[in-house]
Amino acid sequence: MSTTHPTGPDAAGPGDSSRTVREAMADRLLRAATRSGAQLVSEAAVLVQGAAVLADPIAGAVYSTPATAAADGVHAAAHPQDHPHHVQRPAAGAVLVLHPAPTLPAEHVGLVATTTAALLEVRGQRAAELRAEQMRLHSTLLRLLLAGHTTSVTDTVRAGGLTHVTLYRLTGPDIPTAHQVLWRAVRPSLAGHGGACALIGEVDGELLVAELHHGSDDGRVLRLVSRVSERHDLLAGLAGPLPLAETPTAHADAAAARHSATPAHRIVPADAVGTPQLARLLPPGPYTAWARSVLSPLTPDHRHLLLVRLRTGSAPRAATALGLSPGTVRTRLRGVAALLDTDLDDITVQAHLLLALRAPTRGDGQGEGEGEGEGRPKSDRQARPKTLPSGILDTEAARTWAVGLVGGLEPHLRIALACWLRHHARTAPAATELHVHRTTLTTWLTRCAERLGQNLADAAVRAELHLALEATAKDGDDPRALPRRGGRTYRRL
């Protein structure tokens, strides 16, 4: 015997009691809930003869009927005071928003809203029971991806056609909560969607997100990661898109980039670290030839190790980014220093090497078995990173850049900042050379950061500032030139 479902509050017939109407409505919602969340929200929209939206504070509209009501529902969830005619109920970490027909009784609308929200909670609890297993699987797949088992991962996610990865590494005060929120927002599926597949997991205390795609992504995961980062005070590094085989490289680059992240710029792309603005201003001919000559003794692995070390600012941080022990990284860096015949702890060398690694030839694999000219130069022709040849940083464009960056600093701030940079960003020895108290120097450095609008904790920023100070150096830029009055009291010029 067929059953005819009611379509509104009075469709059960004039002779039915209100209890029968409520039971029929609950039955319709329950049947819809057994199918999917989208079907449940759609059924709620039919019962209120209007619109229904499940709005997530991070992801936006999760389900919407009709689709055109999504934006209105999200706005209503964020600003309920602006939508007094909407009915809202919390549901499964999101907000159920109903926009009923004005002729429906408030009691009926409230019953639909409450029942739908309760069923969404039940579905959410069921999903949470399965989520723990899914999260563990994602973490395992991420570890396999980092270990180079790309074929196993793509076979598991049924995404053999995906060729590239974009990687995010996030840290913050409450990674488990951020993990749960981002998981609900992204709703990752091993089958992928829209030609992409997102893997989300906690690996070694970090939140790791790997988006597998065909070489470019639509920005959806980036937007969600950005919102979660803002809401949960996360700092993130972003690397990619890179081929899947280079996932370990992306993993290290993302960690290095994260050291440049601040509350004002919570997600930093790897290609935005390391004097990128200055590199674009340098004359390509002399700059490229010098960079090729400087880096000619190094293999691609050497260059990547050096780049991560310069971006992170120390061997222990580079070791964390690369997944190696600090002792191993220090040993390899000593080998790099020997090949370059230079001191990698010198701030000038670090700044010049960052410039060299930013040149177009930094990843071309030059040097193995090649001759002179375009290949590896002879040892007596190899340039040294300590000095730059003329025609690179002494151009008008470079000077204009340098003046724009540090030209506004007062003389005592210039002197203090340059001295601090020469002492590898260590306050105590710099204060000793300046003959000022450490607190005084710390205050001056804080003013420098405020005047310049730069993050002095970022190793790449420090290298860039050193280059700018060198390019605009004056005769009086010496710690002994600080005018004094009354012993250590500094007199402003």
Beta strands, then each sheet from edge to edge (+ up, - down):
strand 1: 51-56
strand 2: 60-65
strand 3: 87-91
strand 4: 94-99
strand 5: 164-171
strand 6: 197-203
strand 7: 206-213
strand 8: 235-243
strand 9: 267-269
sheet 1: 2+ 1- 4+ 3-
sheet 2: 6+ 7- 5+ 8- 9-
end
